[in-house]
Amino acid sequence: MTARNPMRTFASYIMRGHATAILIAAVFTLLSLLVPPLMQISAAVIALVTLRNSAQYGLSVILGAGIAAGVFAWVLMSGLRPGMGVIIAAWAASWLPVWLAANVLRATRSISLALGMAAALGIAAVVFVNIVIGDTTAWWRAVLATAFQPVISGEGAAISPGDIDAFLDALASLMTGMIGGAIVIGVMTSLFIGRWWQAILYNPGGFGAEFQGLRIGRQFSIFAVVVTAVMMMGPEAATSMASDVVIVLMATYLFAGLALAHAAAAAKNASSAWLISLYGLLFVLPQLVIVLASAGFTDSWMDLRRYLRPGRKPTA
């Protein structure tokens, strides 16, 4: 008798019905207040029920989970404001973007188009912040100065005030783009978890093949080239926003690069330890993001997977 797959059991439990999906999404939303990454699991529940059932079903779970999370927060935190904060944060930052991407994937069966939707959301957030705030670097510099005030004013600090100022200046210039990139990464991570659960339940092995085939189209890459050119050579008023958008694009191409790495590992029958090491290095060496994103960008033009196909000798 074979042992049951715990992820399959969990996914099967989510699919029992509305009430179960609502409860799990709400509970993981509250737990994410203590452990933020758990919000990805909450949003993955939305992705799974939307992919398997319908847009309307997913939306009803969002509404129900929002109300449930708000009630739980109101009871546990003794106030209406914390409850409303939990609802708004869950809807705006996680559930609705994942729901939109899941609907694109459900309608088109194209994981690339779903990634494009996530990228569009990240870019829209960046553009919105730039329009509303204007000088985002100065705004973030003030916010970060307040956040790091205890470090800056502390006596006997190991880091000099000049080094702290230089660090805050560099970080402030990246913050808006990093938030846009985080939207892409968050949406796609939850969508992939939901798609993986769906495959475990109804199409074993299907998600692996689907992810390995992820490749960004040339039209999107042309847009990326234009934005990069504006960042490097455009008017000063546009370079800041273009720089933020480039960070979002880098997060987008990161997934294409990871998909290429998974395809290479599958083609070479490489050990799973190879991929585990790759993901581990991403946390240790953030520069690897640039390498993987560059590989994903190159693949959009050259179809690097053709070099992995057995029995073929690709020509230039």
LUMNUPA-301458 format. One record per residue (C-alpha): residue number from 1; residue in one letter; x, y, z. Coordinates in nm, 3 decimals. Example, Ala and Ser with C-alpha at 12.3 -4.5 7.8 and 13.67 -1.06 7.14 Angstrom:
BEGIN
(pt 1,"A",(1.230,-0.450,0.780));
(pt 2,"S",(1.367,-0.106,0.714));
This chain:
BEGIN
(pt 1,"M",(0.000,0.000,0.000));
(pt 2,"T",(0.154,0.331,-0.109));
(pt 3,"A",(0.172,0.632,0.118));
(pt 4,"R",(-0.060,0.917,0.035));
(pt 5,"N",(0.088,1.234,-0.107));
(pt 6,"P",(0.028,1.505,0.158));
(pt 7,"M",(0.002,1.775,-0.108));
(pt 8,"R",(-0.255,1.573,-0.297));
(pt 9,"T",(-0.451,1.526,0.025));
(pt 10,"F",(-0.438,1.898,0.098));
(pt 11,"A",(-0.540,1.995,-0.257));
(pt 12,"S",(-0.822,1.741,-0.248));
(pt 13,"Y",(-0.944,1.893,0.079));
(pt 14,"I",(-0.952,2.240,-0.078));
(pt 15,"M",(-1.169,2.108,-0.361));
(pt 16,"R",(-1.436,1.968,-0.129));
(pt 17,"G",(-1.648,2.277,-0.171));
(pt 18,"H",(-1.696,2.650,-0.120));
(pt 19,"A",(-1.686,2.644,0.257));
(pt 20,"T",(-1.362,2.449,0.274));
(pt 21,"A",(-1.182,2.666,0.020));
(pt 22,"I",(-1.305,2.984,0.194));
(pt 23,"L",(-1.190,2.859,0.534));
(pt 24,"I",(-0.842,2.758,0.415));
(pt 25,"A",(-0.786,3.084,0.225));
(pt 26,"A",(-0.899,3.289,0.525));
(pt 27,"V",(-0.690,3.094,0.778));
(pt 28,"F",(-0.372,3.116,0.571));
(pt 29,"T",(-0.432,3.488,0.522));
(pt 30,"L",(-0.438,3.540,0.897));
(pt 31,"L",(-0.136,3.317,0.948));
(pt 32,"S",(0.049,3.529,0.690));
(pt 33,"L",(0.037,3.818,0.938));
(pt 34,"L",(0.287,3.612,1.139));
(pt 35,"V",(0.459,3.432,0.848));
(pt 36,"P",(0.418,3.653,0.534));
(pt 37,"P",(0.504,3.382,0.274));
(pt 38,"L",(0.191,3.192,0.377));
(pt 39,"M",(-0.010,3.449,0.181));
(pt 40,"Q",(0.114,3.267,-0.130));
(pt 41,"I",(-0.069,2.954,-0.011));
(pt 42,"S",(-0.386,3.155,0.051));
(pt 43,"A",(-0.371,3.298,-0.303));
(pt 44,"A",(-0.288,2.954,-0.445));
(pt 45,"V",(-0.624,2.834,-0.310));
(pt 46,"I",(-0.790,3.105,-0.520));
(pt 47,"A",(-0.585,2.996,-0.822));
(pt 48,"L",(-0.681,2.629,-0.782));
(pt 49,"V",(-1.057,2.680,-0.750));
(pt 50,"T",(-1.057,2.932,-1.037));
(pt 51,"L",(-0.856,2.706,-1.267));
(pt 52,"R",(-1.065,2.400,-1.191));
(pt 53,"N",(-1.412,2.553,-1.170));
(pt 54,"S",(-1.474,2.902,-1.308));
(pt 55,"A",(-1.403,3.271,-1.271));
(pt 56,"Q",(-1.732,3.314,-1.085));
(pt 57,"Y",(-1.647,3.033,-0.846));
(pt 58,"G",(-1.306,3.183,-0.773));
(pt 59,"L",(-1.458,3.526,-0.717));
(pt 60,"S",(-1.714,3.384,-0.473));
(pt 61,"V",(-1.431,3.222,-0.275));
(pt 62,"I",(-1.248,3.556,-0.270));
(pt 63,"L",(-1.554,3.734,-0.134));
(pt 64,"G",(-1.625,3.465,0.123));
(pt 65,"A",(-1.263,3.437,0.237));
(pt 66,"G",(-1.237,3.815,0.265));
(pt 67,"I",(-1.540,3.832,0.490));
(pt 68,"A",(-1.420,3.536,0.696));
(pt 69,"A",(-1.068,3.677,0.734));
(pt 70,"G",(-1.212,4.013,0.834));
(pt 71,"V",(-1.436,3.857,1.098));
(pt 72,"F",(-1.152,3.646,1.236));
(pt 73,"A",(-0.923,3.951,1.246));
(pt 74,"W",(-1.193,4.158,1.418));
(pt 75,"V",(-1.238,3.893,1.687));
(pt 76,"L",(-0.869,3.823,1.739));
(pt 77,"M",(-0.748,4.184,1.715));
(pt 78,"S",(-1.048,4.347,1.885));
(pt 79,"G",(-1.120,4.613,1.630));
(pt 80,"L",(-1.288,4.684,1.298));
(pt 81,"R",(-0.990,4.862,1.145));
(pt 82,"P",(-0.751,4.562,1.163));
(pt 83,"G",(-1.019,4.342,1.008));
(pt 84,"M",(-1.076,4.579,0.718));
(pt 85,"G",(-0.702,4.611,0.673));
(pt 86,"V",(-0.667,4.234,0.637));
(pt 87,"I",(-0.947,4.222,0.377));
(pt 88,"I",(-0.812,4.511,0.167));
(pt 89,"A",(-0.455,4.382,0.179));
(pt 90,"A",(-0.557,4.028,0.079));
(pt 91,"W",(-0.783,4.141,-0.205));
(pt 92,"A",(-0.556,4.405,-0.355));
(pt 93,"A",(-0.213,4.253,-0.304));
(pt 94,"S",(-0.273,3.885,-0.360));
(pt 95,"W",(-0.614,3.737,-0.435));
(pt 96,"L",(-0.741,3.957,-0.718));
(pt 97,"P",(-0.412,3.962,-0.917));
(pt 98,"V",(-0.382,3.584,-0.888));
(pt 99,"W",(-0.748,3.545,-0.982));
(pt 100,"L",(-0.689,3.753,-1.297));
(pt 101,"A",(-0.382,3.550,-1.396));
(pt 102,"A",(-0.566,3.224,-1.328));
(pt 103,"N",(-0.849,3.335,-1.555));
(pt 104,"V",(-0.602,3.409,-1.834));
(pt 105,"L",(-0.445,3.066,-1.792));
(pt 106,"R",(-0.785,2.897,-1.777));
(pt 107,"A",(-0.911,3.075,-2.090));
(pt 108,"T",(-0.597,3.047,-2.303));
(pt 109,"R",(-0.415,2.747,-2.153));
(pt 110,"S",(-0.101,2.953,-2.206));
(pt 111,"I",(0.126,2.990,-1.907));
(pt 112,"S",(0.322,3.250,-2.104));
(pt 113,"L",(0.015,3.473,-2.139));
(pt 114,"A",(-0.057,3.433,-1.768));
(pt 115,"L",(0.298,3.551,-1.698));
(pt 116,"G",(0.236,3.843,-1.932));
(pt 117,"M",(-0.072,3.935,-1.728));
(pt 118,"A",(0.134,3.930,-1.407));
(pt 119,"A",(0.399,4.147,-1.574));
(pt 120,"A",(0.130,4.392,-1.688));
(pt 121,"L",(0.005,4.422,-1.330));
(pt 122,"G",(0.357,4.487,-1.202));
(pt 123,"I",(0.423,4.748,-1.470));
(pt 124,"A",(0.087,4.916,-1.404));
(pt 125,"A",(0.172,4.942,-1.034));
(pt 126,"V",(0.509,5.099,-1.115));
(pt 127,"V",(0.357,5.351,-1.356));
(pt 128,"F",(0.081,5.438,-1.108));
(pt 129,"V",(0.327,5.501,-0.824));
(pt 130,"N",(0.548,5.716,-1.048));
(pt 131,"I",(0.252,5.925,-1.164));
(pt 132,"V",(0.103,5.973,-0.818));
(pt 133,"I",(0.426,6.033,-0.622));
(pt 134,"G",(0.647,6.186,-0.889));
(pt 135,"D",(0.998,6.171,-0.745));
(pt 136,"T",(0.975,5.819,-0.607));
(pt 137,"T",(1.342,5.806,-0.509));
(pt 138,"A",(1.309,6.108,-0.279));
(pt 139,"W",(0.985,5.972,-0.134));
(pt 140,"W",(1.136,5.632,-0.059));
(pt 141,"R",(1.450,5.801,0.080));
(pt 142,"A",(1.235,5.977,0.340));
(pt 143,"V",(1.048,5.658,0.426));
(pt 144,"L",(1.368,5.454,0.460));
(pt 145,"A",(1.536,5.726,0.666));
(pt 146,"T",(1.252,5.703,0.915));
(pt 147,"A",(1.264,5.323,0.920));
(pt 148,"F",(1.642,5.317,0.971));
(pt 149,"Q",(1.650,5.607,1.217));
(pt 150,"P",(1.743,5.384,1.516));
(pt 151,"V",(2.043,5.255,1.320));
(pt 152,"I",(2.145,5.599,1.196));
(pt 153,"S",(2.121,5.766,1.539));
(pt 154,"G",(2.260,5.473,1.738));
(pt 155,"E",(2.594,5.514,1.909));
(pt 156,"G",(2.879,5.277,1.842));
(pt 157,"A",(2.729,5.147,1.518));
(pt 158,"A",(2.956,4.927,1.310));
(pt 159,"I",(2.850,5.109,0.991));
(pt 160,"S",(2.940,5.473,0.940));
(pt 161,"P",(2.663,5.730,0.875));
(pt 162,"G",(2.808,5.794,0.529));
(pt 163,"D",(2.783,5.426,0.436));
(pt 164,"I",(2.427,5.411,0.567));
(pt 165,"D",(2.330,5.716,0.360));
(pt 166,"A",(2.484,5.563,0.046));
(pt 167,"F",(2.299,5.237,0.108));
(pt 168,"L",(1.966,5.415,0.161));
(pt 169,"D",(2.016,5.625,-0.154));
(pt 170,"A",(2.080,5.312,-0.360));
(pt 171,"L",(1.788,5.123,-0.205));
(pt 172,"A",(1.549,5.416,-0.251));
(pt 173,"S",(1.617,5.422,-0.624));
(pt 174,"L",(1.518,5.054,-0.651));
(pt 175,"M",(1.219,5.032,-0.418));
(pt 176,"T",(0.939,5.108,-0.665));
(pt 177,"G",(1.073,4.863,-0.922));
(pt 178,"M",(1.127,4.600,-0.654));
(pt 179,"I",(0.763,4.627,-0.549));
(pt 180,"G",(0.655,4.583,-0.911));
(pt 181,"G",(0.886,4.282,-0.942));
(pt 182,"A",(0.750,4.140,-0.616));
(pt 183,"I",(0.399,4.156,-0.764));
(pt 184,"V",(0.510,3.944,-1.061));
(pt 185,"I",(0.691,3.694,-0.840));
(pt 186,"G",(0.407,3.673,-0.589));
(pt 187,"V",(0.133,3.630,-0.848));
(pt 188,"M",(0.319,3.366,-1.047));
(pt 189,"T",(0.434,3.173,-0.740));
(pt 190,"S",(0.076,3.138,-0.618));
(pt 191,"L",(-0.048,3.059,-0.968));
(pt 192,"F",(0.216,2.789,-1.011));
(pt 193,"I",(0.130,2.634,-0.675));
(pt 194,"G",(-0.238,2.628,-0.769));
(pt 195,"R",(-0.159,2.483,-1.112));
(pt 196,"W",(0.064,2.221,-0.951));
(pt 197,"W",(-0.216,2.119,-0.714));
(pt 198,"Q",(-0.452,2.095,-1.009));
(pt 199,"A",(-0.207,1.868,-1.192));
(pt 200,"I",(-0.157,1.649,-0.885));
(pt 201,"L",(-0.532,1.594,-0.865));
(pt 202,"Y",(-0.636,1.573,-1.230));
(pt 203,"N",(-0.329,1.558,-1.457));
(pt 204,"P",(-0.026,1.400,-1.286));
(pt 205,"G",(0.299,1.525,-1.435));
(pt 206,"G",(0.124,1.788,-1.643));
(pt 207,"F",(0.255,2.090,-1.459));
(pt 208,"G",(0.620,1.991,-1.504));
(pt 209,"A",(0.586,1.967,-1.880));
(pt 210,"E",(0.385,2.290,-1.893));
(pt 211,"F",(0.640,2.486,-1.690));
(pt 212,"Q",(0.934,2.352,-1.889));
(pt 213,"G",(0.770,2.488,-2.203));
(pt 214,"L",(0.733,2.841,-2.065));
(pt 215,"R",(0.883,3.085,-2.314));
(pt 216,"I",(0.822,3.458,-2.356));
(pt 217,"G",(0.724,3.582,-2.701));
(pt 218,"R",(0.931,3.816,-2.915));
(pt 219,"Q",(0.669,4.094,-2.905));
(pt 220,"F",(0.715,4.125,-2.530));
(pt 221,"S",(1.091,4.116,-2.577));
(pt 222,"I",(1.074,4.401,-2.826));
(pt 223,"F",(0.892,4.601,-2.559));
(pt 224,"A",(1.170,4.508,-2.314));
(pt 225,"V",(1.435,4.634,-2.557));
(pt 226,"V",(1.251,4.965,-2.603));
(pt 227,"V",(1.215,5.018,-2.227));
(pt 228,"T",(1.582,4.936,-2.170));
(pt 229,"A",(1.681,5.183,-2.443));
(pt 230,"V",(1.470,5.454,-2.277));
(pt 231,"M",(1.636,5.377,-1.944));
(pt 232,"M",(1.984,5.412,-2.096));
(pt 233,"M",(1.937,5.693,-2.347));
(pt 234,"G",(1.596,5.849,-2.290));
(pt 235,"P",(1.508,6.190,-2.146));
(pt 236,"E",(1.572,6.234,-1.774));
(pt 237,"A",(1.201,6.253,-1.697));
(pt 238,"A",(1.147,5.902,-1.836));
(pt 239,"T",(1.462,5.721,-1.722));
(pt 240,"S",(1.350,5.676,-1.361));
(pt 241,"M",(1.021,5.513,-1.456));
(pt 242,"A",(1.193,5.302,-1.722));
(pt 243,"S",(1.444,5.182,-1.463));
(pt 244,"D",(1.156,5.067,-1.241));
(pt 245,"V",(0.990,4.887,-1.533));
(pt 246,"V",(1.319,4.712,-1.618));
(pt 247,"I",(1.321,4.557,-1.269));
(pt 248,"V",(0.970,4.424,-1.333));
(pt 249,"L",(1.085,4.284,-1.667));
(pt 250,"M",(1.379,4.117,-1.498));
(pt 251,"A",(1.143,3.942,-1.256));
(pt 252,"T",(0.934,3.831,-1.553));
(pt 253,"Y",(1.228,3.688,-1.746));
(pt 254,"L",(1.349,3.516,-1.430));
(pt 255,"F",(1.062,3.269,-1.464));
(pt 256,"A",(1.151,3.206,-1.828));
(pt 257,"G",(1.510,3.140,-1.723));
(pt 258,"L",(1.399,2.900,-1.449));
(pt 259,"A",(1.174,2.719,-1.698));
(pt 260,"L",(1.473,2.682,-1.930));
(pt 261,"A",(1.680,2.541,-1.644));
(pt 262,"H",(1.406,2.289,-1.564));
(pt 263,"A",(1.387,2.191,-1.933));
(pt 264,"A",(1.764,2.142,-1.944));
(pt 265,"A",(1.757,1.929,-1.629));
(pt 266,"A",(1.478,1.713,-1.772));
(pt 267,"A",(1.654,1.673,-2.108));
(pt 268,"K",(1.977,1.564,-1.939));
(pt 269,"N",(1.800,1.349,-1.676));
(pt 270,"A",(1.979,1.554,-1.412));
(pt 271,"S",(1.928,1.485,-1.044));
(pt 272,"S",(1.671,1.696,-0.861));
(pt 273,"A",(1.960,1.806,-0.637));
(pt 274,"W",(2.082,2.019,-0.928));
(pt 275,"L",(1.762,2.225,-0.933));
(pt 276,"I",(1.749,2.241,-0.554));
(pt 277,"S",(2.102,2.383,-0.557));
(pt 278,"L",(2.000,2.636,-0.821));
(pt 279,"Y",(1.713,2.767,-0.610));
(pt 280,"G",(1.937,2.773,-0.305));
(pt 281,"L",(2.195,2.981,-0.490));
(pt 282,"L",(1.926,3.232,-0.583));
(pt 283,"F",(1.900,3.325,-0.216));
(pt 284,"V",(2.276,3.328,-0.161));
(pt 285,"L",(2.375,3.497,-0.488));
(pt 286,"P",(2.107,3.746,-0.600));
(pt 287,"Q",(2.324,3.819,-0.905));
(pt 288,"L",(2.208,3.483,-1.038));
(pt 289,"V",(1.872,3.648,-1.105));
(pt 290,"I",(2.039,3.856,-1.376));
(pt 291,"V",(2.196,3.544,-1.530));
(pt 292,"L",(1.865,3.354,-1.539));
(pt 293,"A",(1.670,3.656,-1.663));
(pt 294,"S",(1.926,3.705,-1.940));
(pt 295,"A",(1.890,3.338,-2.037));
(pt 296,"G",(1.510,3.378,-2.047));
(pt 297,"F",(1.543,3.689,-2.263));
(pt 298,"T",(1.786,3.517,-2.501));
(pt 299,"D",(1.555,3.218,-2.526));
(pt 300,"S",(1.271,3.442,-2.646));
(pt 301,"W",(1.480,3.522,-2.954));
(pt 302,"M",(1.679,3.204,-3.015));
(pt 303,"D",(1.467,2.917,-2.876));
(pt 304,"L",(1.751,2.767,-2.675));
(pt 305,"R",(1.544,2.455,-2.608));
(pt 306,"R",(1.620,2.333,-2.958));
(pt 307,"Y",(1.971,2.260,-2.836));
(pt 308,"L",(1.821,2.025,-2.579));
(pt 309,"R",(1.619,1.815,-2.823));
(pt 310,"P",(1.775,1.475,-2.884));
(pt 311,"G",(1.889,1.382,-3.233));
(pt 312,"R",(1.902,1.740,-3.360));
(pt 313,"K",(2.200,1.952,-3.445));
(pt 314,"P",(2.073,2.307,-3.456));
(pt 315,"T",(2.226,2.550,-3.699));
(pt 316,"A",(2.297,2.911,-3.636));
